Amino acid sequence: MCFGGSSAPQIVYSGPSAADIESQNASLQSYMQQSAAQQQQFAASLQQQVDQTNAQAAEQRQRLDQERTAAAAEMAAQQQQAYSVTSAAADPVLAQTTKAAAPKKKPVSSLKISAGSVESTAGSGLNIGV
């Protein structure tokens, strides 16, 4: 039992129109041109920085070479002067001298032990075991 005839589905293309595609292509071309211009500007700026840095490095190398040459000349002059050293004697200012050490005076001992004043009994004097 079929109620009606069968028919093929109808396919309708509903994508962007040709005008939309053309405007998107124009927008894409504009973006690509702007991007290329920015890249070119960046590359020129970067190259300028590289050139400035190279110039500064060359100046510094030249300065270091000059300093190295001056240091070598100074070192050679110092080595030549090492063989022509002169000396002079001078009197010392506020010189201090040393004296021989004097023996210390020992105080007179006030302890006097008299053997006759103490009785010689057991427990007096030194007790030495025999």
C-alpha positions, 0 to 999 in steps of 0.5 A: 500500500503505497500512498503517493508516488515516490520522487527523488529528493531535491538538492539545492545548493545554498553556499555563498554567492559568487559576489561573496566569494569575490569579496572574500578573495579581495579581502584575502588579497588585501590581507596578503599585501598588508602582511607582505608590507609589514614583513618587508618593513620589519626586515628593513628595521631588523637589517638596520639594527644588525648594521648598527650593531656590526658598526659598534662591534667594529669600533670596539674591536678597533679600540681594543686593538689600540689598547692592546698595542698601548699595553704591550708598549707599556709592558716593554717600557717597564721591562727596560726600566727594570734593568736601570733601577737606581736606589738612594739611601735616606735617613729614617724619620721618627725611627724607633730603637730598641734597648737591651732588656734590663733584669727585673728587680726582685722584691725583698722577701719578708718571710724569715724562718728561724730554726731556733724559734720553734721547738723540735717536737713531733709534728713540727717542721717537715714530716718526711716518711722514712 
